[in-house]
Amino acid sequence: MMDWDDLRFFLAIARTGGLSGAAKSLHVAQSTVGRRLASLEANLGVRLLNRTPNGYVPTLAGSDVLKQAERVEVEARALERQVVGRDLRMAGYVRVTCAETIASNLVAPCLGTLYETQPDILIELIPNPKELSLAMREADISIRLRPPLQHDLVVRRIGTLAFGLYASPGYFERHGECDYDAGCPGHRLITQLEGMQDATQTDWLAELAPRARIAMQTTSHAAALAAAKQGGGLACLVRFCADADVGLVRLKSPPVPVPSTGIWQVVHKDNRDTPRIRVALDHITKWVRQRGDELDPAQDRPQCASAA
């Protein structure tokens, strides 16, 4: 008889391309992954994966099994969500995912206070620039800076996140003020590849300073802030983090204001009424809305004589 759980290990290997990657994703030893693959192949009497210099790739039989295993996984996750949705206990795990800076500066302080009223709820906070799947139960709640398109998710806008253009005082002494009309020649930019910012802020900065040179690109908002603080260049940063940093100044209002971003709370429709998840959702919503002025401050609030 085939052990259905072996399919989970087979899927992990096929997706990551190796035993070590699968072991890491499943939180088990690499030897366990290899043993479960061997067990599945022995029970089916066929080789499912070939080892190549570029990793494990499915055989013809493996490709067929992969399609069926993915269908089994979808059905298993759907069953799991339905069962979790009927769980009436105000206890257990709630897994929350969001970008790293949002996790550190907003969500972690928020959920750190949930224990005071709900001591039996254990929060798993997963900072991740990539959007984990709520349908696959990789997370229960996601806090995102762009609304998802999937039809099986419940999406709620709970706040607005304002951005500004920043640099260090020393940077302005060396490079002077920005000539927006000329496209900011002679200036350097620190841009983000993904994560805290979406294409809206990246495109805005490219249009604002087409003659500036990109000095650094990063997937981390915290890294961009640190680089700007050391004089590395101009960076489009989240205001509730950068305004409070004495090592940064915000530029005078550009010709076109920096576009803001919505803060979206996302949960799968099957889990939204699960009591412990519902409590976490309401707690996050209340916390974010109470800090609306901090997250989306007035655009003309000054920081220094040469800034906005």
Residue pairs with C-beta under 8 A, 6 or more apart in sequence:
1 43
2 40
2 43
2 44
3 36
3 39
3 40
3 43
4 72
5 36
6 36
6 37
6 39
6 40
6 43
7 40
7 65
7 69
7 72
7 73
8 26
8 73
9 22
9 26
9 32
9 33
9 36
9 37
9 40
10 36
10 37
10 40
10 48
10 49
10 62
10 65
10 66
10 69
11 66
11 69
11 70
11 73
12 21
12 22
12 25
12 26
12 33
13 19
13 21
13 22
13 33
13 37
13 49
13 56
14 49
14 56
14 58
14 62
14 66
15 22
15 25
16 22
16 24
16 25
16 55
17 54
17 55
17 56
17 57
18 55
18 56
19 30
19 33
19 34
19 37
19 56
20 30
22 33
23 29
23 30
23 32
23 33
26 33
37 48
37 49
40 48
41 47
41 48
44 61
44 65
46 59
46 61
47 59
47 61
47 62
48 58
48 59
48 61
48 62
48 65
49 56
49 57
49 58
49 59
49 62
50 56
50 57
50 58
50 59
50 62
58 65
58 66
73 136
74 135
77 135
77 136
77 137
78 270
80 137
81 135
81 137
81 268
81 270
81 271
82 270
84 137
84 270
84 271
84 274
85 270
85 271
85 273
85 274
87 274
87 275
87 276
88 275
89 120
89 275
89 276
90 118
90 120
90 121
90 275
90 276
90 279
91 120
91 121
91 276
92 120
92 121
92 122
92 276
93 121
93 122
93 123
93 124
93 140
94 121
94 122
94 123
94 124
94 140
94 141
94 276
94 277
94 280
95 123
95 124
95 126
95 138
95 139
95 140
95 141
96 107
96 111
96 123
96 124
96 125
96 126
96 139
96 140
96 141
96 142
96 143
96 280
96 284
97 125
97 126
97 127
97 128
97 131
97 132
97 138
97 139
97 141
97 142
97 143
98 107
98 125
98 126
98 127
98 128
98 142
98 143
98 144
99 127
99 128
99 129
99 143
99 145
99 195
99 196
99 221
100 127
100 128
100 129
100 195
100 196
100 220
100 221
100 222
101 195
101 196
101 220
101 221
101 222
101 238
101 241
102 127
102 143
102 145
102 196
102 263
103 125
103 126
103 127
104 127
104 222
105 240
105 241
106 143
106 240
106 287
106 288
106 291
106 295
107 125
107 143
107 284
108 125
109 287
110 283
110 284
110 287
110 288
111 123
111 125
111 280
111 283
111 284
113 283
113 287
114 121
114 123
114 279
114 280
114 283
115 121
118 276
118 279
121 276
121 279
121 280
123 280
126 132
126 139
129 194
129 195
129 196
129 219
131 142
131 144
131 148
132 138
132 139
132 142
133 139
134 140
134 141
134 142
134 153
134 266
134 267
134 268
134 271
135 150
135 152
135 153
135 268
140 267
140 268
140 271
140 277
140 280
141 265
141 266
141 267
141 277
141 280
141 281
141 284
142 148
142 265
142 266
142 267
143 263
143 264
143 265
143 266
143 284
144 263
144 264
144 266
145 161
145 196
145 197
145 198
145 261
145 262
145 263
145 264
146 198
146 261
146 262
146 264
147 155
147 157
147 262
147 264
147 266
148 155
148 264
148 266
152 268
152 269
152 270
153 266
153 267
153 268
153 269
154 266
154 267
154 268
154 269
154 272
155 264
155 265
155 266
156 264
156 265
156 266
156 285
157 262
157 263
157 264
157 265
158 263
158 264
158 265
158 284
158 285
158 288
158 289
159 262
159 263
159 288
159 289
159 291
159 292
159 295
159 296
160 260
160 261
160 262
160 263
160 292
160 295
160 296
161 238
161 240
161 260
161 261
161 262
161 263
161 295
161 296
162 238
162 239
162 240
162 258
162 260
162 295
162 296
162 297
162 299
163 197
163 201
163 236
163 237
163 238
163 239
163 258
163 259
163 260
163 261
164 236
164 237
164 239
164 242
164 243
164 250
164 251
164 258
164 308
165 205
165 208
165 234
165 235
165 236
165 237
165 250
165 251
165 254
165 258
166 225
166 228
166 234
166 235
166 236
166 237
166 242
166 248
166 249
166 250
166 251
167 228
167 231
167 233
167 234
167 235
167 248
167 249
167 251
168 228
168 229
168 230
168 231
168 247
168 248
168 249
169 249
169 304
170 231
171 228
171 231
171 232
171 233
171 234
172 249
172 306
174 231
175 186
175 187
175 188
176 186
177 252
177 306
178 184
178 187
178 209
178 234
178 251
178 254
179 185
180 208
180 209
180 254
180 255
182 211
183 209
183 210
183 211
183 212
184 208
184 209
184 210
184 211
184 212
184 234
185 211
185 212
186 212
187 209
187 212
187 213
187 233
187 234
188 212
188 213
188 214
188 215
188 232
188 233
188 234
189 205
189 209
189 212
189 213
189 214
189 215
189 233
189 234
189 235
190 214
190 215
190 216
190 217
190 218
190 224
190 227
190 228
190 232
190 233
190 234
190 235
191 202
191 205
191 214
191 216
191 217
191 218
191 224
191 235
191 236
192 201
192 202
192 217
192 218
192 219
192 220
192 221
192 224
192 236
193 217
193 218
193 219
194 219
195 219
195 220
195 221
196 221
196 238
197 221
197 236
197 261
198 261
200 259
200 261
201 236
201 258
201 259
201 261
202 236
204 236
204 256
204 258
204 259
205 234
205 236
207 256
208 254
208 255
208 256
209 234
212 233
212 234
215 232
215 233
216 224
216 227
216 232
216 233
218 224
218 227
221 237
221 238
221 241
224 235
224 237
225 235
225 237
225 241
225 242
225 245
225 248
227 233
227 235
228 234
228 235
228 237
228 248
229 245
229 247
229 248
234 251
236 258
237 248
239 250
239 295
239 296
239 297
240 291
240 294
240 295
240 297
242 248
242 250
243 250
243 297
243 301
243 303
249 303
249 304
249 306
249 307
250 303
250 307
250 308
251 307
251 308
252 306
252 307
252 308
253 299
253 300
253 308
257 299
260 296
263 288
263 295
265 281
265 284
265 285
267 277
267 281
271 277
272 278
272 281
288 295
299 308
300 308
301 308
302 308
